[in-house]
C-alpha cells in the first residue's frame, strides 16, 4: 500500500512540474518535491 501511495504522489508531483514547466513557474514547486 505504501509503495502505491508513494508512486501516486511521485506521479502527481511530476505532473505538477510538467504543468509548471509549460507555464514557466516551476520554482514554487521545488520546495514541495524536496520535502517529499
C-alpha positions as CSV (number, residue, x, y, z in Angstrom):
1,X,0.0,0.0,0.0
2,X,2.7,2.5,1.0
3,X,4.6,1.9,-2.2
4,X,1.5,2.5,-4.3
5,X,0.8,5.7,-2.4
6,X,4.4,6.9,-2.9
7,X,4.2,6.2,-6.6
8,X,0.9,8.1,-6.8
9,X,2.5,11.1,-5.0
10,X,5.5,11.0,-7.3
11,X,3.4,10.9,-10.4
12,X,1.3,13.8,-9.1
13,X,4.5,15.8,-8.4
14,X,5.9,15.1,-11.8
15,X,2.6,16.2,-13.5
16,X,2.7,19.4,-11.5
17,X,6.3,20.0,-12.5
18,X,5.4,19.4,-16.2
19,X,2.5,21.8,-16.0
20,X,4.6,24.4,-14.2
21,X,7.4,24.0,-16.7
22,X,5.0,24.8,-19.5
23,X,3.9,27.9,-17.6
24,X,7.5,28.8,-16.6
25,X,6.6,28.8,-12.9
26,X,8.3,25.6,-11.6
27,X,10.2,27.4,-8.8
28,X,7.4,27.4,-6.2
29,X,7.1,23.6,-6.6
30,X,10.7,22.8,-5.9
31,X,10.4,23.0,-2.1
32,X,7.4,20.7,-2.1
33,X,9.3,18.0,-4.0
34,X,12.4,18.5,-1.8
35,X,10.3,18.0,1.3
36,X,8.6,14.9,-0.1
